[in-house]
């Protein structure tokens, strides 16, 4: 599953915003950057996308009218998804709209669209339709690793719950990624080791282990480090580089952010498609403020590293960094800028998106 277009109406600072996530050939771009300063609606864009997809479609919060503090016209989002591996025989995109949105004046056509959307909502409960949203409020507490029934936690993909379905990308109380990241790393190593030689299990734990090492090493290569595996006494993930071996808690903050981006994305793709290599699985990874805590050297190579780590995934990232925006292809950048008059925000694309 990949995103082709998103339309936001009355969401955040936008009266109406149309964002194409496909190239001139109609294929989903592998990387899209939403660039802008604070308060221009970058997080609102990701929240709207996360809330308007197969398996998780909810009403968008209504904004208040600027004049009388009363609710304005209903807010809604409409997203077009290319289902790809999730429905290979489907020749056209699936349109998913907020429950309060009406897209056709014809009752029969609108009813058919709603039934089709409900059909895929049910299908998504059985797996697939991989989507991961990572908040800009992410942080990492220091706590020992803890496992509890992997089949109900780290190895389970819930299309509605957890990080992947968070609609409040600014909620710091739900953005402590330390435990999820550690569990994803440790489970990949342990499951791959325990399943060695078991050819009867359709779940490819070996591919999970290989993809986890590969993807994490790609992003850690930006800072000259690598994933070493687990400490045999504590099961804590270990990382090497610069002549030292460090646990996850001992890593610099910027490195923990890099590890989380790769590890959580691999875990989500494998949980959604446990019979496939996550490096060959389609899905959407949306990261708010992808440049958080990263220096200019890392920012210059970050987009390329994410794409190399998981080449079949679609990365949709927001940033306030001009370095990140400058490293993306011109057609892959949306610049959100407030207009001098009023409170509205306008989107700039192409070469206009590179003018600061």
C-alpha positions as CSV (number, residue, x, y, z in Angstrom):
1,X,0.0,0.0,0.0
2,X,1.2,3.5,-0.9
3,X,-0.3,6.9,-0.9
4,X,-1.0,8.7,-4.2
5,X,-2.8,11.8,-3.1
6,X,-4.2,13.5,0.0
7,X,-6.8,16.2,0.1
8,X,-7.4,18.1,3.4
9,X,-10.5,20.4,3.8
10,X,-10.8,22.5,6.9
11,X,-7.9,20.7,8.6
12,X,-5.4,22.7,10.7
13,X,-4.6,26.0,8.9
14,X,-5.8,24.7,5.5
15,X,-9.1,25.7,3.9
16,X,-8.3,23.2,1.2
17,X,-4.9,21.5,0.5
18,X,-4.2,19.0,-2.3
19,X,-0.9,17.1,-2.0
20,X,0.1,14.7,-4.8
21,X,2.4,11.9,-3.6
22,X,2.8,10.4,-7.0
23,X,5.1,11.3,-9.8
24,X,4.2,12.3,-13.4
25,X,3.8,8.6,-14.3
26,X,1.2,8.1,-11.5
27,X,3.6,6.0,-9.4
28,X,4.0,6.8,-5.7
29,X,7.2,8.7,-4.9
30,X,9.5,6.8,-2.6
31,X,10.3,9.9,-0.5
32,X,8.2,13.0,0.0
33,X,9.3,15.9,2.2
34,X,6.9,18.4,3.8
35,X,9.0,21.4,4.7
36,X,8.1,24.5,6.7
37,X,8.6,26.3,10.0
38,X,6.7,25.6,13.2
39,X,2.9,26.1,13.1
40,X,2.3,25.8,9.4
41,X,0.5,22.5,9.7
42,X,3.1,19.8,9.0
43,X,1.9,17.6,11.8
44,X,-1.7,18.2,10.7
45,X,-0.9,16.7,7.3
46,X,0.6,13.5,8.8
47,X,-2.3,13.2,11.3
48,X,-4.8,13.5,8.5
49,X,-3.1,10.8,6.5
50,X,-2.8,8.5,9.4
51,X,-6.5,9.0,10.1
52,X,-7.7,8.3,6.5
53,X,-6.4,4.9,5.4
54,X,-7.7,1.4,5.1
55,X,-8.3,-0.1,8.5
56,X,-8.2,3.3,10.4
57,X,-10.5,6.1,9.2
58,X,-11.9,8.5,11.8
59,X,-13.6,11.9,11.8
60,X,-11.1,14.8,11.7
61,X,-11.3,17.3,14.6
62,X,-13.3,20.4,13.6
63,X,-11.5,23.7,13.9
64,X,-13.1,26.8,15.4
65,X,-14.3,29.7,13.4
66,X,-11.9,32.6,13.8
67,X,-14.6,35.2,14.3
68,X,-17.0,33.7,16.9
69,X,-15.1,30.7,18.3
70,X,-17.9,28.4,17.0
71,X,-17.2,25.2,15.1
72,X,-16.5,26.0,11.4
73,X,-17.6,23.8,8.5
74,X,-16.9,20.1,9.1
75,X,-13.3,19.1,8.6
76,X,-12.4,16.0,6.5
77,X,-9.7,14.3,4.5
78,X,-9.7,12.2,1.4
79,X,-6.7,10.0,0.5
80,X,-6.1,7.8,-2.5
81,X,-4.2,4.6,-2.0
82,X,-2.5,2.3,-4.4
83,X,-3.0,-1.1,-2.7
84,X,-0.2,-2.9,-4.5
85,X,0.6,-6.2,-2.7
86,X,-2.5,-5.8,-0.6
87,X,-4.8,-6.2,-3.6
88,X,-2.7,-7.0,-6.7
89,X,-5.7,-7.4,-9.0
90,X,-7.0,-3.9,-8.3
91,X,-6.4,-1.7,-11.3
92,X,-7.3,1.7,-9.7
93,X,-6.6,3.4,-6.4
94,X,-8.8,3.0,-3.3
95,X,-10.4,6.3,-2.1
96,X,-10.7,6.6,1.6
97,X,-12.6,9.5,3.1
98,X,-13.4,10.7,6.6
99,X,-16.7,9.2,7.7
100,X,-18.4,12.7,7.6
101,X,-17.3,13.4,4.0
102,X,-19.6,13.0,1.0
103,X,-17.8,12.8,-2.3
104,X,-20.6,12.3,-4.7
105,X,-24.0,13.8,-5.1
106,X,-25.3,10.6,-6.5
107,X,-26.6,8.4,-3.6
108,X,-25.9,5.1,-5.4
109,X,-22.3,6.1,-6.2
110,X,-21.7,7.4,-2.7
111,X,-23.2,4.2,-1.2
112,X,-21.0,2.1,-3.3
113,X,-17.9,4.0,-2.3
114,X,-18.7,3.7,1.4
115,X,-19.3,-0.1,1.1
116,X,-16.0,-0.5,-0.7
117,X,-14.2,1.5,2.0
118,X,-15.9,-0.6,4.7
119,X,-14.8,-3.8,2.9
120,X,-11.2,-2.8,3.0
121,X,-11.5,-1.7,6.6
122,X,-12.5,-5.3,7.5
123,X,-9.8,-6.8,5.3
124,X,-7.1,-4.7,7.0
125,X,-7.9,-6.3,10.3
126,X,-6.4,-9.5,9.0
127,X,-3.0,-8.0,8.3
128,X,-1.3,-6.0,5.6
129,X,-1.9,-2.3,4.8
130,X,1.3,-1.4,6.7
131,X,1.4,2.1,8.0
132,X,3.7,3.6,10.7
133,X,3.6,7.1,12.1
134,X,6.4,8.4,14.3
135,X,5.7,11.5,16.3
136,X,7.9,14.6,16.5
137,X,7.4,14.4,20.3
138,X,9.4,11.2,20.4
139,X,11.8,10.6,23.3
140,X,13.6,7.7,25.0
141,X,13.4,6.8,28.6
142,X,16.0,4.7,30.3
143,X,14.5,1.4,31.3
144,X,15.5,-2.3,31.0
145,X,14.1,-4.4,28.2
146,X,11.0,-6.3,29.0
147,X,9.2,-9.0,27.0
148,X,5.6,-9.9,27.5
149,X,3.8,-12.4,25.2
150,X,5.3,-11.4,21.8
151,X,2.3,-12.7,19.9
152,X,0.2,-10.0,21.6
153,X,2.8,-7.2,21.6
154,X,5.9,-6.8,19.5
155,X,5.0,-9.5,16.9
156,X,1.4,-8.3,16.5
157,X,0.3,-5.7,13.9
158,X,-2.7,-3.7,15.0
159,X,-3.8,-1.6,12.1
160,X,-5.7,0.7,14.4
161,X,-3.7,0.8,17.6
162,X,-0.2,1.7,18.9
163,X,2.2,4.0,17.3
164,X,1.0,3.1,13.8
165,X,-2.4,4.5,14.4
166,X,-1.6,7.5,16.5
167,X,-3.6,10.5,15.4
168,X,-2.1,12.9,17.9
169,X,1.5,13.2,16.6
170,X,2.3,15.8,19.3
171,X,1.3,13.6,22.3
172,X,4.5,13.2,24.2
173,X,2.9,10.8,26.7
174,X,2.6,8.3,23.9
175,X,5.9,9.0,22.2
176,X,8.4,7.2,24.5
177,X,9.9,4.9,21.9
178,X,12.5,3.2,24.1
179,X,10.7,0.1,25.0
180,X,9.2,-0.5,21.5
181,X,12.6,0.0,19.8
182,X,14.4,-2.3,22.2
183,X,11.8,-5.0,21.8
184,X,11.8,-4.8,18.0
185,X,15.6,-5.2,18.0
186,X,15.7,-8.0,20.5
187,X,12.8,-9.9,19.1
188,X,14.3,-9.9,15.7
189,X,17.5,-11.4,16.9
190,X,15.9,-14.0,19.3
191,X,13.1,-15.1,16.9
192,X,15.6,-15.5,14.0
193,X,17.9,-17.7,16.2
194,X,15.0,-19.8,17.6
195,X,13.5,-20.4,14.2
196,X,16.7,-21.5,12.5
197,X,16.2,-24.7,10.5
198,X,12.3,-24.6,10.8
199,X,11.2,-24.6,7.2
200,X,7.6,-25.4,8.0
201,X,6.7,-22.1,9.7
202,X,5.3,-19.7,7.0
203,X,6.4,-16.7,9.1
204,X,9.9,-15.8,8.0
205,X,11.7,-15.0,11.3
206,X,15.0,-15.4,9.5
207,X,14.1,-12.5,7.1
208,X,13.1,-10.4,10.1
209,X,16.5,-10.9,11.7
210,X,18.3,-10.2,8.4
211,X,16.3,-7.1,7.6
212,X,16.6,-5.7,11.1
213,X,20.4,-5.9,11.0
214,X,20.6,-4.6,7.5
215,X,18.3,-1.6,7.9
216,X,19.7,-0.5,11.3
217,X,23.3,-0.8,10.0
218,X,22.4,1.4,7.0
219,X,21.2,4.3,9.1
220,X,23.9,3.8,11.7
221,X,26.4,4.0,8.9
222,X,25.7,7.8,8.9
223,X,27.4,8.1,12.3
224,X,30.0,5.3,11.9
225,X,28.3,2.7,14.1
226,X,26.6,-0.7,13.6
227,X,24.2,-3.1,15.4
228,X,26.1,-5.8,17.2
229,X,23.2,-7.9,18.5
230,X,22.2,-8.6,22.1
231,X,24.0,-8.8,25.4
232,X,23.7,-12.5,26.4
233,X,23.0,-11.6,30.1
234,X,20.6,-8.7,29.8
235,X,19.2,-9.1,26.2
236,X,19.9,-5.4,25.9
237,X,20.7,-4.4,22.2
238,X,24.3,-3.5,21.7
239,X,26.0,-1.2,19.2
240,X,29.6,-0.8,18.1
241,X,31.6,2.1,16.7
242,X,34.6,4.3,17.4
243,X,36.2,1.5,19.4
244,X,33.4,1.1,21.9
245,X,30.4,-1.2,22.5
246,X,27.4,0.6,23.9
247,X,23.9,-0.4,25.0
248,X,20.9,1.4,23.5
249,X,20.5,3.5,26.7
250,X,24.1,4.7,26.4
251,X,23.8,5.8,22.8
252,X,23.7,9.6,22.1
253,X,20.2,10.9,21.6
254,X,20.6,11.5,17.9
255,X,21.7,7.9,17.4
256,X,18.8,6.5,19.3
257,X,16.5,8.5,17.0
258,X,18.1,6.9,13.9
259,X,17.9,3.4,15.4
260,X,14.2,3.9,16.1
261,X,13.3,5.0,12.6
262,X,14.8,1.9,11.1
263,X,13.9,-0.7,13.8
264,X,10.2,0.3,14.1
265,X,9.7,0.5,10.4
266,X,11.2,-3.0,9.9
267,X,9.1,-4.3,12.8
268,X,5.9,-2.8,11.3
269,X,6.5,-4.2,7.8
270,X,7.3,-7.7,9.1
271,X,4.3,-7.8,11.5
272,X,2.0,-6.8,8.6
273,X,3.6,-9.3,6.2
274,X,5.3,-12.0,8.2
275,X,5.9,-14.2,5.2
276,X,8.0,-11.6,3.4
277,X,11.3,-9.8,3.6
278,X,10.6,-6.4,5.1
279,X,13.0,-4.9,2.6
280,X,10.7,-6.1,-0.2
281,X,7.4,-5.1,1.5
282,X,5.4,-2.1,0.6
283,X,4.1,0.3,3.3
284,X,4.0,3.9,4.4
285,X,6.3,5.3,7.1
286,X,5.4,8.9,8.1
287,X,8.0,10.7,10.3
288,X,7.3,14.1,11.9
289,X,10.4,16.3,12.1
290,X,12.7,13.6,10.7
291,X,15.8,15.8,11.3
292,X,15.2,15.9,15.1
293,X,18.7,16.2,16.9
294,X,20.6,15.4,13.7
295,X,23.6,17.5,12.5
296,X,24.0,18.8,9.0
297,X,26.2,15.9,7.8
298,X,23.6,13.3,8.8
299,X,20.8,15.4,7.4
300,X,22.5,15.6,4.0
301,X,22.4,11.8,3.7
302,X,19.4,10.8,5.8
303,X,16.8,10.5,3.1
304,X,19.1,8.3,0.9
305,X,19.8,6.1,3.9
306,X,16.1,5.6,4.7
307,X,15.4,4.7,1.2
308,X,18.4,2.3,1.0
309,X,17.3,0.6,4.3
310,X,13.8,-0.1,3.1
311,X,13.6,0.5,-0.6
312,X,10.0,-0.6,-1.1
313,X,8.6,1.6,1.6
314,X,7.2,5.0,1.0
315,X,8.7,7.6,3.3
316,X,6.7,10.7,4.0
317,X,8.6,13.1,6.3
318,X,8.2,16.6,7.7
319,X,11.1,18.9,8.5
320,X,11.9,22.5,9.3
321,X,15.4,21.9,8.0
322,X,16.4,23.5,4.7
323,X,19.2,20.9,4.5
324,X,16.7,18.0,4.4
325,X,14.6,19.9,1.8
326,X,17.5,20.7,-0.4
327,X,18.6,17.0,-0.5
328,X,15.3,15.8,-1.9
329,X,14.3,15.9,-5.6
330,X,12.5,19.1,-6.5
331,X,9.3,17.4,-7.2
332,X,9.3,15.6,-3.9
333,X,9.2,18.7,-1.7
334,X,6.1,20.5,-0.5
335,X,6.9,23.8,1.2
336,X,4.2,25.2,3.5
337,X,4.5,28.9,4.1
338,X,2.1,31.3,5.9
339,X,0.7,34.1,3.7
340,X,1.2,37.7,4.9
341,X,-2.5,38.3,5.0
342,X,-4.7,36.3,7.3
343,X,-3.9,33.0,8.9
344,X,-3.9,30.8,5.8
345,X,-1.0,28.7,4.6
346,X,0.0,28.0,1.0
347,X,1.8,25.1,-0.4
348,X,4.7,25.6,-2.9
349,X,6.1,22.8,-5.1
350,X,8.9,22.3,-7.6
351,X,11.6,24.9,-7.7
352,X,9.3,27.3,-5.7
353,X,9.6,25.0,-2.8
354,X,13.4,25.5,-2.7
355,X,13.2,29.3,-2.4
356,X,13.6,30.2,1.3
